[in-house]
Amino acid sequence: MKVAIIGGGTMGTVYGHNIAKMEGVRAAGVCDVNRAKAERLAQVCATNAYTSMDRLLAQEAPDVVCLCIPTFLHRSYFEQLAAAGKHVICEKPIALSLEDARSMIESSRKHQVRGFIGQVLRFFPNYADAAEKVRAGKIGKPGVAHFKRISAFPAGEGNWFRDREQSGGVILDLMIHDIDYARLLFGDVRSVYARLHHSRKPGAEMEYAQVTLKFRNNAIASLEGFWGYPGPFTTAFELAGDKGIIRLDSSQAHSLDIKTGQSGLTSQVQGQVQVPQSPMKHDPYFYEISHFLDCIREDKTPIVTMGDALHALSIALAAEHSARTGLPVEMEGEI
């Protein structure tokens, strides 16, 4: 299967390193408007570099294209690729508006291609294991949860994260991982209440969000997201049921501690948006991409669907609205 990558930044680099390791998969070109980035990633994947997506499609004829580009560009590129008959793996969030997300879903249906959104948290082993234990009733009926996800403020060349009109901010870009996971555990959300504080002072950029989700099954979840944390990328959750509790704190759960020199993937993404590390042979992105490719080969339903991504976006947008108005938002049944 021939897989191309559009976008040579942090996530494009993560995808490239993983695709290069996969059996039965060949990198079929990488593209970035910055030729240096494209050429650097092409070396990782042992493929050709392009600055034009149209030229890549014409020269390489990929079966699947991975979109690792800024969020505000998702709809345009996704729909161009769908119209060209290409299956698309697109990084989260699906889009910045429900209108764009619905249009992307309709485009994949219209052109009969598969679309996938990289809500990768479902592929992290500790999160997947916790979800399985909840489903198996290990903690009884779950009723209360807390999630935390904090990192440095995204940096790097041409930092589109600073522009909330392009990135959506900390809720849409960072917290949406935990929004999707909470919905996986507890189902549909009934109401959303959020508070948001952000600062763009030079040298002290930050954005902090606190979101409360009430679910239709009467469970409640508190979510915390923070860009600007002066420490390592940290995630945590606490899931409480009437028979037990499951806790994870990534800062306390190091099964393997590895220190390496500044080479390979670490140096290529240093100082940009942070990506959680894993001590496994393959990282969660490897398993996510492999799963999506298997879904194409075998015509299977993915673990996370475009519909799931649409629901996560609707909750994130409701949180943004609540933060602006100071009022809770009641979620409608259909989106």
HELIX and SHEET records of a PDB file:
HELIX    1   1 THR A   10  ILE A   19  1                                  10    
HELIX    2   2 ARG A   35  CYS A   45  1                                  11    
HELIX    3   3 MET A   53  GLU A   60  1                                   8    
HELIX    4   4 THR A   71  LEU A   73  5                                   3    
HELIX    5   5 HIS A   74  ALA A   83  1                                  10    
HELIX    6   6 LEU A   98  LYS A  110  1                                  13    
HELIX    7   7 VAL A  120  PHE A  123  5                                   4    
HELIX    8   8 PRO A  125  ARG A  135  1                                  11    
HELIX    9   9 TRP A  160  ARG A  162  5                                   3    
HELIX   10  10 ARG A  164  SER A  167  1                                   4    
HELIX   11  11 GLY A  169  VAL A  170  1                                   2    
HELIX   12  12 ILE A  171  MET A  175  3                                   5    
HELIX   13  13 ILE A  176  PHE A  186  1                                  11    
HELIX   14  14 GLY A  264  VAL A  269  1                                   6    
HELIX   15  15 PRO A  284  GLU A  298  1                                  15    
HELIX   16  16 MET A  306  THR A  325  1                                  20    
SHEET    1   A 6 ALA A  49  TYR A  50  0                                        
SHEET    2   A 6 ARG A  26  CYS A  31  1                                        
SHEET    3   A 6 LYS A   2  ILE A   6  1                                        
SHEET    4   A 6 VAL A  64  LEU A  67  1                                        
SHEET    5   A 6 HIS A  87  GLU A  91  1                                        
SHEET    6   A 6 GLY A 115  GLY A 118  1                                        
SHEET    1   B 7 ILE A 245  ASP A 249  0                                        
SHEET    2   B 7 THR A 234  GLY A 241 -1                                        
SHEET    3   B 7 PRO A 142  SER A 151 -1                                        
SHEET    4   B 7 ILE A 220  TRP A 227  1                                        
SHEET    5   B 7 MET A 206  PHE A 215 -1                                        
SHEET    6   B 7 VAL A 189  SER A 199 -1                                        
SHEET    7   B 7 VAL A 329  GLU A 330 -1                                        
END                                                                             
